[in-house]
Amino acid sequence: MNTLKKFGFGRWKTEKEPEPNNNNSGGLFHFHHEKRHSRGDLNESDDTFSDRKKTIVRSPSSVAPVRLSSEAASSSSTFLNGDDDVSTGRDVHSRTMSTTSATEMSNKDIDGTAGIMTIKVYNGEGFILPVSITSNETILSRLLSSGINSAHVNLSNEVDALISRLSRMQLETSRNIQEEKLINGETCTKYIPATVKLPGSNRLNPLLYFTIEFDNTVATIEPEYGLMADPVFNKISTFDVTRKLPYLKIDVFARIPSILLPSKLWQQTQSEHDSRMKVILDKINSNQDVHLDSLQIPINLKFDSAANIRLYNHHWVTLENTLGRINISVDYKPSKNKRLTIDDFDLLKVIGKGSFGKVMQVRKRDTQKIYALKAIRKSYIVSKSEVTHTLAERTVLARVNCPFIVPLKFSFQSPEKLYLVLACINGGELFYHLQKEGRFELSRARFYTAELLCALETLHNLDVIYRDLKPENILLDYQGHIALCDFGLCKLNMKDQDKTDTFCGTPEYLAPELLLNQGYSKVVDWWTLGILLYEMLTGLPPYYDEDVPKMYRKILQDPLRFPEGFDRDAKDLLIGLLSRDPDRRLGCNGAHEIKNHPFFSQLSWKRLWNKGYIPPYKPPVSDAADTRNFDQEFTKEKPIDSVVDEYLSESVQKQFGGWTYVGSEQLGTSMEPN
């Protein structure tokens, strides 16, 4: 079963001897099943090694083990903005970010004032399919008959006329394939309906749709009627704005029925000569949606006004590769210092539980956007002395700005609970996908590694060490991009040369300097990135052993071995990342050292940061509310924000001052009014 074991809410680790505790506090966007053991002590005694073996659970397929993070005691504590005037109908091509790295996309560029952005989508025109289709009149007649016109009724009265026009149309002839008659991708969209009704169903099924993404929140826009070349949408979507990011991202998809494809001989011939066409045909034949085109719409939200502002007015935007254009309006309404409560959300599903409380999928009532909400009992984190670290973790999530890190949307509180609202990333853990497939192809592993490199670079620029990179802490979004979660082992305020010596992490991923208690810096994250890349390419970490003490000895002493036929650039990169000497490890002088390695030579870091590459794998996610990748153990439970009858003194409540976040770092007092 496809389960998302941790949609994480990790906890901040103390620099003192931890109290005996068999419960998980549950990480920030990271929760645990009961079968997962608590993060225990890693002191290297025989008894400890015996206990640690119990936390390493072999998966049923014996491909990748289920691993747990642990800690022990420590002895130390430009993007081109839109025009200033309102756009009024003139056509522009998409513009891309001038930002090329996480370093340049600094946090000072993000204004925190909150608001609501409303996007109105009217219609589109000029959409083109990337593949020719059959001219078989029987097949086309069935498809056209299922189309929807402006009255939401079948197009049966118009089908005969359309078929007649098709029969008179000059069809293209496929070369060397027995004169097969085809309709090219530009012509066929003028006849294929944008939305159809399947036989026996009242549900509208779009053959063309697009997504709008802002700050890792996605809206799907489907046409009401029309043809694929000229769809009519008439849709409104709203977005919560807590960070004034400089663009909206639009991706256009086609859902092409495989029955429309030409003959298998034609497909085979095309696939042999065109690798891109092979990918497209494989997606269509496996009932996957095909990505047509994308664009980034620059938006300028950096102004101080309480009034509604129209950023675009019936504005035509052209897709990046000119495969179509869309007519939109964009409005922004500031809503400074508006407090939130649990009553601002509809509770949809439970997606995780722990001793700290529960994680629920929720819908914000005013914007109708889907989020993940975690409710944490204040009494619990007070009893575990976790107040300071919980606040610190919230601060990191509020400040971080990276497309590959799960972002904080809001945080608020009641007298009894703390609430965190984050983007709901529902494509499943990377761990699950790796376990299912055994290992990834080189290009897929490179893609994930590059996005994670950007995420770690962002954290390092905030003087944060992540310390617990592993497949279980990495989520895939609806398209297949990386979303790093669970910041429970992060270490703050770590300058480039600063060192800490907290013994924590996941056994298979521990760096030599940590095992030797030599103290470690940000460079420890590059070791874990190397271990992860090796695991993605081979199925297991390089020094893995079920015997934990033996595995530690391997990490410190064994040579790094590679399977036969291992990619040369990947091997060289891993040798650099897995250098046992942190002062000689690739990346010790900054992330740019890794980015400049030949393994990434074909990547544009600017395009990657802008999510300009089509992910190599798209998870099975139908929409933002889809919970199939969460454990049914949780989702079958009724979502309730349980009543807590626990009195906390005024002095204790004051510890939570500064928790609230609605687009600015701190608002008001520590408690919401009763």
N, C-alpha and C positions, 0 to 999 in steps of 0.2 A: 504493500500500500504506500502510496506517495504521501509521506508525512513531513510536515515542517516541524521538527522537534523543537526548534528554538527560534522564535521570532523576537529577538532578544532584549532583555533588560538586564544587563550585567551589573555588578555592584563594584563600587570603588574599594580598592584594597588598602587596608590600614598598614602603617609601617611599624606596628607594634605586634607583640605576641597575640595571635587571635584567640578569642575565647573558644572553648570547645563547643562545637555546633555541628549538628548533622543536617541542618537545613540549608537550602540555597536561598539567598536573598533574591535571586532572579535578576538577570542582567537587564540593562536598559534596552529594550527590544530583544529580549532573550529570556525565554523561560524554559523550564526543564520538566521532563517526564519524571515520574517517581522512580523509574528504573535507572535514571542517571544518578550517580553517586554525587555526594557533595564534594566541593573543592577541598581536598584534605591537605594535610601537612606533607611536604616533600623532603623532610629531613632524612638524610641518608642512613638510617638504621636498618637493620635486617627486618625488624617488625614493620617499619614504614614501607620498605620495598614490597613486603608481602601484601600490605594494604593497598598499595598503589596498583599492584597487578589486578586487583578486583575492579579498579576503575577503568580498565581497558577491556572493552567488551567486543569480541570478534563479531563481525557482521555475518548474517546467514550465508552470504556469498563468499565470505573470506577474502573479499577484495580490499575493503578499507575498514579499519577498526573504528568503533565509536569511542571517541576520546573525550576526556574531561579536563578542564583547566584546573590548576591547583595553585596554592600559595603556601608559603612558609613564613616563619618569623624573619625579620630583617634587623640588621644592626644599625640601619640608618633610616633615619627617617627620609584691451579696450574694444570693449565691444563698441561698434558704431551704434550710437543711440538713434532712435527715430527722430524725424524732424521735429523741431520745436512747435511748428504750427501743425494743425490737424490735417492729416492726409485726406484728400477728397477725390477718390476715384481714379487717380492716376496709377498706372501699372508699374510695379517695381519688381525686380528679381530679388530672390532671397539674398540676404547679406549674412556673412559669417562673422564669428567673434574674432577680434584681433587678439584676444587672449590665447596664449599658446601653452600655458602651464598653470598648475595650481599655484605656483609662486606669484604669477602675475595677477591671478584672480584672487586678490587679497581680500581679507575680511573688511578692511576699511572702506571697500567699495560697496558694501551692503548697508543700506539705510534700513533701520529696523521698524519704522512706523508701519502699523498694520492698516489693512484696508481690504476691499473686495473688488476684484476685477471681473467684469462681465464681458463675455465674448459672444457676439451674435453672428451666426453663420447663415448666409442667405442661399447662395448657390455656387456652382462651379461650372467650368467649361474647359473644353479642349483636352480632356483626359485621354491618354493613349495606353493601350496594353503593350507589354514587352514581348508578346508572342502572337503569332498568327493563329487563327482558329479554322475549324472545318467549315465547309460551305454546304454540308448536308442539310437539305431543306427540312427533313423530318425532325432532326435534332433542334434546329433553329426555331422551327414552328412551336415545338414544345416549350422551349425557353421563353420565346416572346409571349406565348399565351399565359405564362405565369407572371408576367410583368405587371407593375402597378402604375396607374396613371394618376393624375391630380385628384381624381375622385375616389382613389383607393379601390378601384374595381379592376377586373382583368382587362387586358388590352385586346381581347378576342376580336373586337370589331376592326381593329387596326392591323391585326396579324397578317391577313391576306395581302393588304397593301404593302406592308413591309417586306414580306416574302417576294412579292412581285418586284419590288425595287431591287432586292438582293439578286434576283435572277437576271435582271438586266445589267447589273453591275459587272464591270470588268474585273475578274478575279485574277490574283497572282498565281502563277504556275510554279510549283516546286520543281527545281531542277533535278533531273536524274531519279525521280521517284514516281515514275509512271504517270507523269502529267497530273499530279494531285492538285486539285483546285482549292485554294485557301483564301481567306479574307484576312488582310493584314491588320495589325494591332491598332492602327489609326482609324481605319474604316469601320471595323466591327463595333467600336464603342458607340457609333452613331445609330446602332440598331439594338444593341443589347440593353435591356432595362437595368437601371441602377439598383432596383429593389424588386424581389420576387416573392411570391407565396408558394410554398411547397404544397403538393397535393395533400389534402386532408388536414391542412394546418392553417390557422389564421395568423400565424406569426410572420412578420415581415423579415425577410432574409436579405441583407444588403450584399450586393456583389462588388460594391465600392464603398469604402468608408475611410475616415481618417481619425487620428488621435491628436489631441492638443495636450502638451505637457508643460507644466510650469512648476518648478521646484519639486520635482519627483512626484507630482500629483498629475494624474492623467484623466482626461475626459474623452470618451469615444463619441464621434459625431457620425450618425448614419443618415443617409438620404431618405426623404419621405417618398419621393417618386422621381420620375424622369428617366433619362437614358444615361448610360455610363459616361458619355461624352459631355452631357449637360445635366448633371444631377441637381435636384432642388432639395436643400436641407431644412431651412427654416427652423434652426435650433438655437437655443441659448444655453450657455454653460458659464458657471461662475467659479472663481478660484479665490481661496483665501490667500492674501498677500501678507506674509510676516517678514519677508526679506525682499527687497526691491531688486530682483535680478533683472538683467538687461534684455532678456529675450523670451519669447514663446517658441516652442518647437512643435512643428507639425509633421506628421508622418502619414502618408497615404498608402492604403493597402487595397489590393484587389482579391476577391474570393472567386476564383475562376473554376467552374465545374470541369472536372477532368474529361467529361464527355464531349466538351467543346474542342479538345485537342485534336490535332491531325493524327494520322496513322502512327503506329508504333515504329514503323520503318523511318518515317520522317523524324520522329523524336530521337531515334537512335543516331541518325545521321547528324542532326543538329548538335546533339550532345557530344559527339566525337570531335566536332570542329569548334565548339564554343563552350568553354567551361561555365561561363555565366548562364548561358541558356540551359545547361544541364541542371544547374542549381534550381532555376525557375521551374523546369519541368518536373524535377523531383518533388518540389514543394506542392505543385498542383496535383500530381498523382497520389500524394500522401495526404490530400485534403488540408493542406496548410495554406495560409494566406500569403500572398506575394507582396513584398514591399515595392511600391512603384517609385516613390520619390519623396523628398522631404524639403523642408525649408525652416529657417529661423527668422522670426519676425521681431525686429528690434522694437523694444518698448522703453520709453523714458518715464520712470516712476519717481524720479528724484526731484520732487517739488514739495512745497509746503503749502497745502491748501486744504480747506475743509469741504470744498465744493466738488461735485462730480466733474470729472474731466474726460472728454472724449479724445482718445489717443488716435483712433482711426475711424473714419466715417465712410461706410460703404466702399471699402478700399479693396482693390484687386491685388492679390499677392500671387506671384508666379513661382511655381516650384523650382527647386534648384536646377534640375535637368530639363526644365521647360516641358514637362509631360502633363501640364495642366495648370489651372489657376483657380483661386477661391476668393469669393467676395465676402468680406467680414467688416464688422465694427467692433471696436474695443473701448470700453469705458472703465474708469477707475474711480472708486469712491473711498476716500480715507475714512478710517474709523478709529481714531486715536483713543487709547486707554479704555477700550471697551472690555469689561470684565467677562470672563466665561465661567459657567458652572456646568455641572453634569447635565443639567436640564437643557443645555444647548445641543445635546447629542441624542440621537436615537440609537439604542443599543441593539445591534444586529446579531452577532454571534460571539460566543466565547472561543478564543483561539489560543489561550494558554492560561495556566494556573500555577501558583506556587505558594509558599508559606507567606510571601509578601502581600499576596492579593491575587488579582487576575488581570489578564489582558483580553480586551474585547474589540471586535471589529465594530466600528460605529459610523454613523452618518451625521455630519454636521447639518443642523436643520436649515440654516439660512442658505448655504451654498450647495447642499446636497452632496458634498464630497465625502468619500469613504476614507477613514483613518483607522489607525490602531491606537486604542486608549488603554493605558495601564493605570490601574488604581493601586496605590501603595498605602498601607496602614502606617500612619505616623508612629504609633506605639511600637510597631515592629522594628523600624529602623532606629528608633531611639534606644530600644533594648539591646540592639546589636551594635550600638555606637557607630552607626553608618551615616549620620546626618551630614557631616562635613563632606564625605565622599559622594553621597547622593547629590548634594548641591553642586559639587564640582563637576560631576558627570553631566548634569543638566546644562551647566555653563558651556562645556565643550560642544555639546550638541547644538546649542543655540548659536554658537559662534562659527561653527564649521561651515564651509561653503565648498562643497564638492559634489558633482553629479553622481559619484560612486559611493557615497556615504548616506545612510538613512537619515534624513533631516528631521529635526524637531520642529513641529508646527506650533504647538501651544503647550504651556504648562500652567496649571492653576491648582487651587487647594480649597478644602473645606476644613473645619476644625478637626476632623478625624483623619482625613486622607490627603495624599498628594496625588495629582493626576498629571500624566504625561501623554501628549497626543503627537504621534509621529506618522509619517507616510506609511501606508499599508502596502508593503512589498509582498506580493502573493505568488511569486513564481517558484518557490521552493528553495531549500538549501542547496548550495553547490555540493555538499556532502552527499545528499540523496542522489543527485544526478551522476556524480562520480561513482558512487557505489553501484548504481544501476548499470553503467556502461563499462566499468572496470578501469578505463583510462580514456583520455581525450586525445584527439588528433592534435598534431603540432600547432596548426593555425588556431584552433580553439583554445589551447592552453596559452598560447602567446597573447590572444585577445584578453583573456581573463587576467593574466599577469600584468599586462599593460594598464588595464583599468585599476587594478589593485595598487600598482606602483603610484598612480596619480592620487589614490586615496591616502596612502601612507605618506606621500610627500606633503599633502595638505595638512595632515596631523603634525608632521615634523615642523612645518612652518609655524604651527601654533605652539611649538615646544612641548608636544605631546608624544610619548612613546606608546605604541599600541600594545605590543608584548604578547598578543595571543592570536596571531593569524593562523587560521586553519579552515578547512572547508565547511565545518559546522557553523562558523561565524560569518559566512558569506551567503547572501541571498541573491536570487535572480529576480529582476523585475519582469513586467509583463512582456517586454520585448526580448529579454535575455541579457540585459546589462547587469553588471555587478552592483550590489548594494552592501557595503560593509556594515555590520551591526555588532552589538555587544561590546560596550566599552568598559566592562567591569574590571579589566586588568590594566587599564591605561595609567600612565604616570604623567602628571602635569609638571609644568615649569621646568622642563629639561632643556637647557640650552645645548648648543652643538657639542660642547666638550664636557658637559655635566655627566656624572655617573651616579647610578643607584645600584643597590645590591639586594633588593627584594627578590627572594627565590620564588618565582611564580611562572606559570605558563602551562603548556601541555607537554608531557614527557617526550613524545616523538619530535617535537619542534624546539626543544631547549638548545640554546647556543652554548658552545664550549665555555665561553667566559662566564656564563651564568652557572654552569656546573662546577667550575673551578672557584667560584666565589671571588672573582677578580673585580667585580663591579662591571657595569655595562652601560652603554650609551644608546642613542637612537639607532646606531648601526646594528643592534640586535634584531631590528625589524627586517633588515635585508637578509639575514640568515633565515628567518622564518619564510620570507618570500621565496628563497631558493628551495627550501624544503617543500613548500607547497607546489612549486613548478615541477619539481622532480616527481612528487606524488601524482600530479595530474597527468604526467607523461608516462608513468610506469605503473601506477595503481597503488603504490606503497611509498612511504617516506624512505630515504636512502639507508638509514641506520635502524630501521624498525626491528624490534624483537619483542616477543611476548614477555620475556624476562627483563624487567625494567632495569635492574642493575647492569645486566649485560648490554642493554641498549645504550645506557649512559657511557659504558666503556667503549662501545663502537663509535659513538659520537665524538669521543675524545681521541680515539686511536686509529680506527679503521680507515683505509683508503676509500676514496669516493669512486664507486664502480658504476659503470654504465652498461646497459644492454647492448648487444651487437646491433649495429645500424643506427645508433643514436645520432640525432642531428648534430652536426659539427658546431654550429653557432650556439645551440642550446647547451651543449656540453661545455663550451668555453664560458658561457654566462654562468652556469652553475658552479664551475670551478671558482669563479670570481666571487659569487655570492656566498659560497660555502667555505670560504677561507677561514681556518680556525683562528687566525690572527685578526682581530677586529680592526687593527690599524692598517691592515693590508687588504681588507675585504672590499670588494667592489661596492661603491656607494658611501665609503667612509668620508668622502669629501662632498657628498651631496647626491641627490637623486639623479642629477644630470649625468653622472658617470654611468649609471645603469641605462638611462634613456639613450645614450650615445652608443651603446653596444650594438654590434652588427646584427644581433638577434632581432632587434627592433628597427632595422634599417629601412624597411618598407613602410613603416608606420608614419603617419603625420600626427604628431602629438596634439596639434591644434584641432584637427578633425576628430581625433579620439575624444578629447575633452568635451567637444560639442556633441558627442554621441552621433557622429557623422558616419560611423561604420555600422553596417547591418550585423547584428550579433550572429554568431555561427549556429546558435540554437535558440529557438523560441519556445518557452515553456507552454504547456497546455493551460492557458488562462483565457477565459471568455470575456471577463470584464473586471472592473475594480472590486466588485462584490464577491467574486469567485473565491470560495474557500476550500476547493478540492485538495490543495496542497497543505492543508492543516489537518492535524490529527482529529479523527471523528470522536475520540475520547473527549475532546473539548467542545467541538462544534455542535454536538447533540445536546449540550447543556443549555438551559434557558439563561439568557444574559440578564443579569440583575446586578445593580450596584448595591451590594448588601449594606445593611445598616450596621454601624459599629458604635457600640455604647462604651466608649473609652474616654475618660476625662484626662486631659493634658493641661498642666498648669500654664499660666501665662508666660512664665520664664521658659518653659519648654517650647511653647508656640513661637516665641521670638526667634528660636533657632531656624525657623523656616522662612524668615524674612528674605525677600529677594527671589523666592521660588517662581512667582508668577511671570509668565512670558507670553505675550501676544504680539510679538514683533518688536519688543524692546527688552533690554536686559532685566529691568526690574520695574515693578509697578506697586505702589502703595504698601499696605501693611502685610503682615505675615499671614493673616487669616481673612478668608472671605466672610462677609457678614452673614449671620444666621438668617 
